[in-house]
Amino acid sequence: MNTRLLVLGSVRALARNKLRSFFMSLGIVVGVAALVFTRSYGSGAEQEILDRINRMFSAGSIMIVNGSGVLRGGIRTPGRLTRKDVEALGAELDEIVDWSSSLAAGGREVQAGDRNRSLLIVGTTERTPIVENRGVTEGEPFSAADVASAARVALLGRTAADALFGSEDPIGQRLLIDGSPYRIQGLLEAYGVDPHGLDRDDEVHVPITTMMRRLIDRDTIGTAKLIVADADATDEAVDRVADLLRRRHGLADDQPDDFTIFTPTQIQERVREASQVLTLYLPATAAIALLVAAIVIANILLLAVSERVPEIGLRKAVGATDRQISFQFFLESLVVTVVSGLAGVALGAAALLTLGHATGTPASPTPDSILLGLAAALIVGLAAGLLPARRAARLEPVDALR
């Protein structure tokens, strides 16, 4: 009995019992599809977040957030970070080649004509276009004079401009923020969604002094961004920044920082830790489904061995070897799992493409997830077919024909 006949016999045996084959395949299809989907989606989501972080925090940048406990969770303590602190860092530390400060306030009422919109207002400086790598596409950015005089001028993101002015050119027009008039002098470069999920094109920028004196009346800033001359020396620069800020804030050795400093590397590490839920733990759930499928396949094949005892005895009586009988049942398990694995890959890929189309974000199966899914299906087939194949091979011809 050659291999070709064994393969054809396995396919015919599966075709004769369609319902049984369906239940054998179901667990594999679902498990492999879930494995491909979670693995690919997790990797894609992680990479998308890292790309956004790299855009926001280029190599050699340092972010300072006012207050402590920002990254560790729990209770966040208030801070005393000011524009003068940031200016001192730039003036006293040779490693720092550029810097900017910012302060944001959400949910502010913005009106243009008869159109209203609740928007995020961000206070920035004349250094922001260089430090944040985001200038204007039309009009003029803020000048040092705008910041020094707390001028009532504004820059609009494209989404906000379309919502407030439609097809009209907003440059030179006026809008109201919390009822006070501001002149629009520029349109911000397109940015997209930031790592926090905020649409950075749906916001209004004003000079940071305008924000502090006219809109929210406070002396401290929200964040500061520093650019280091040598990206490889960022960690050393962080230590010097922290030391200078502690001295300026008069903190004793036993007092905690009243600010939080982080670098792109730290944020990337935290993103990778968080993405383990998608890239490791959720695929582990899919692996459980595959384990259950292996048990189901093994039990169904064992039942098939019991039902096909006369067939096995007849084949042995006409010369079939134990190896050929064992290979017959082994093939049935492998055919089911390989075909089901391919179907599971197709289902997982379809789910990813559907999600990507619905959300407008790129989502497609990764090569490693496809290989992992097919390998898992193959392993399930080998494991599930081993015991039934051995039991079928051990049947004696005389006993099987009784």
JOCORRA-V251401 format. One record per pair of residues at least 24 apart in sequence whose C-alpha atoms are under 10 Angstrom apart, sorted by the first residue. I is the first residue (numbers start at 0). J is the second residue. Records with the same first field share a line. If there is no record, write none. Layout:
I=J  J
This chain:
0=314  318  319  320  323  324
1=323
2=323  326  327  330
4=327
5=323  324  326  327  328  330  331
6=326  327  328  330  331  334
7=327  330  331
8=327  328  330  331
9=326  327  328  329  330  331  332  333  334  335
10=330  331  334  335
11=331
12=303  327  328  331
13=331  332  334  335
16=303
19=296  299  300  303
20=296  299  300  331  332  335
21=335  339
22=292  295  296  299
23=292  293  294  295  296  297  298  299  300  332  335  336  339
24=292  293  295  296  332  334  335  336  337  338  339  340  342  343
25=289  292  295  335  336  339  342  343
26=285  288  289  290  291  292  293  294  295  296  336  339  340  343
27=285  286  288  289  290  291  292  293  296  335  336  337  338  339  340  341  342  343  372  373  375  376  377  379  380
28=288  289  292  336  337  338  339  340  341  342  343  344  345  346  347  372  376
29=285  288  289  292  339  340  342  343  344  346  347
30=282  284  285  286  287  288  289  290  291  292  339  340  343  344  347  372  375  376
31=282  285  286  288  289  339  340  341  342  343  344  345  346  347  368  369  371  372  373  374  375  376
32=285  339  340  341  342  343  344  345  346  347  348  349  350  351  368  369  372
33=281  282  283  284  285  286  288  289  343  344  346  347  348  350  372
34=278  279  281  282  283  284  285  286  288  289  343  344  347  368  369  371  372  373  375
35=282  285  343  344  345  346  347  348  350  351  363  364  365  366  367  368  369  370  371  372  373
36=277  281  282  285  343  344  346  347  348  349  350  351  352  362  363  364  365  368  369  372
37=276  277  278  279  280  281  282  283  284  285  347  351  364  368
38=277  278  279  280  281  282  283  285  364  365  367  368  369  371  372
39=277  278  282  347  348  351  362  363  364  365  366  367  368  369
40=277  278  351  354  355  361  362  363  364  365  368
41=274  275  276  277  278  279  281  282  362
42=271  274  275  277  278  362  364  365  368
43=278  360  361  362  363  364  365
44=274  277  278  360  361  362
45=267  270  271  272  273  274  275  277  278
46=270  271  274
47=194  360  361
48=192  193  194  195  196  267  270  271  274
49=194  263  266  267  268  270  271
50=193  194  267
51=190  191  192  193  194  195  196
52=193  194  195  263  264  266  267  270
53=194  263  264  266  267
54=131  132  190  193  194  263
55=130  131  132  133  190  193  194  263
56=130  131  132  224  225  226  261  262  263  264  266
57=130  131  132  226  230  262  263  264
58=226  227  229  230  231  233  262  263  264
59=95  225  226  227  228  229  230  231  232  233  234  236  262  263  264
60=95  97  98  130  131  224  225  226  227  228  229  230  233  236  237  261  262  263  264
61=95  98  223  224  225  226  227  230  233  234  236  237  240  260  261  262  263
62=98  100  222  223  224  225  226  237  259  260  261  262  263
63=100  221  222  223  224  225  237  240  241  258  259  260  261  262
64=101  220  221  222  223  224  257  258  259  260  261
65=102  219  220  221  222  223  256  257  258  259  260
66=221  222  256  257  258  259  260
67=255  256  257  258  259  260
68=256  257  258  259
69=258  259  260  261
70=259  260  261  265  266  269
71=259
75=257  258
76=255  256  257  258
77=257  258
78=219  220  221  248  256  257  258  259
79=218  219  220  221  244  247  248  257  258
80=218  219  220  221  222  223  244  247  248  257  258
81=217  218  219  220  221  222  223
82=207  208  218  219  220  221  222  223
83=219  220  247
84=219  220  223  243  244  247  248
85=220  222  223  224  225  240  244
87=240  243  244  247
88=225  239  240  241  243  244
89=225  226  227  240
91=240  243
92=227  236  239  240  243
93=227  228  236
94=225  226  227  228  229  230  232  233  235  236  237  239  240
95=225  226  227  228  229  233  236  240
96=130  225  226  227  228  229
97=126  127  129  130  224  225  226  227  228
98=124  126  127  129  130  131  223  224  225  226  227
99=123  124  125  126  127  128  129  130  131  222  223  224  225  226
100=124  125  126  127  130  207  220  221  222  223  224  225
101=127  204  205  206  207  208  210  219  220  221  222  223  224
102=204  205  206  207  208  210  211  215  219  220  221  222  223
103=202  203  204  205  207  210  211  215  220  221  222
104=210  214  215  221
105=202
107=176  177  203  214
108=175  176  177  178
109=159  163  174  175  176  177  178  179  180  203
110=163  164  173  174  175  176  177  178  179  180
111=160  162  163  164  169  172  173  174  175  176  180
112=163  164  173  174  175
113=163  164
114=162  163  164  165  174
115=162  163  174  175  176
116=159  162  163  176  201
117=159  176  177  201  202
118=159  176  201  202  203
119=159  197  198  199  201  202  203  204
120=153  154  155  176  201  202  203  204  205  210  214
121=153  154  202  203  204  205  206  207  210  221
122=146  153  203  204  205  206  207  208  209  210  211  214  220  221
123=204  205  206  207  208  209  210  223
124=204  205  206  207  208
125=206  207
127=224
128=187  188
129=226
130=224  225  226
131=224  225  226
132=188
133=187  188  189  190
134=185  186  187  188  189
135=184  185  186  187  188  189
136=185  186  187  188  189
137=168  169  170  184  185  186  187  188
138=169  170  171  183  184  185  186  187
139=170  183  184  185  186  187
140=184  185  186  187  204  206
141=184  185  204  205  206
142=206
143=206
144=206
145=205  206  207  208  209
146=205  206  207  208  209  210
147=206  207  208  209
148=206  208  209
149=205  206  207  208  209  210  211  212  213
150=181  182  205  206  207  208  209  210  213
151=176  179  180  181  182  183  205  206  208  209  210  213
152=180  181  182  183  184  185  204  205  206  209
153=180  181  182  183  184  185  186  203  204  205  206  209
154=181  182  183  184  185  186  187  202  203  204  205  206
155=183  184  185  186  187  188  200  201  202  203  204  205
156=185  186  187  188  189  190  191  198  199  200  201  202  203  204
157=186  187  188  189  190  191  199  200  201  202  203
158=189  191  198  199  200  201  202
159=186  198  199  200  201  202  203
160=186  187  200  201  202  203
161=201
162=201
176=203  214
177=214
179=213  214
181=205
194=270
222=258  259  260
223=260
224=260  262
233=262  263  264
234=261  262  264
237=261  262
282=368  372
285=372
286=372  375
289=372  375  376  378  379
290=375  379  382  383
291=379
292=336  376  379  380  383
293=332  336  376  378  379  380  381  382  383  384
294=379  382  383  384
295=383
296=331  332  335  336  379  380  382  383  384  387
297=332  379  380  382  383  384  385  386  387  388
298=383  384  386  387
299=332  383  387
300=328  329  331  332  383  384  385  386  387  388  391
301=328  383  384  386  387  388  390  391
302=387
303=328  387  391
304=328  387  388  390  391  392  394
305=387  390  391  399
307=391  399
308=391  394  395  396  398  399  400  401
309=396  397  398  399  400  401
310=396  399  400
311=391  392  394  395  396  399  400
312=391  392  394  395  396  397  398  399  400  401
313=396  397  399  400
314=396
315=392  394  395  396  397  399  400
316=395  396  397  399  400
317=396
319=392
320=392
321=388  389  391  392  393  394  395
322=388  389  391  392  393
323=388  392
324=388  389  390  391  392  393  394
325=384  385  386  387  388  389  390  391  392  393
326=384  385  388  389  391  392
327=384  388  391  392
328=384  385  386  387  388  389  390  391  392
329=380  381  382  383  384  385  386  387  388  389
330=380  381  384  388
331=380  384  388
332=377  379  380  381  382  383  384  385  387  388
333=376  377  378  379  380  381  382  383  384
334=377  380
335=376  377  380
336=373  375  376  377  378  379  380  381  383
337=373  374  375  376  377  378  379  380
338=373  376  377
339=373  376  377
340=369  372  373  374  375  376  377  379  380
341=369  372  373  376
342=373
343=369  372  373  376
344=368  369  370  371  372  373
345=369
347=372
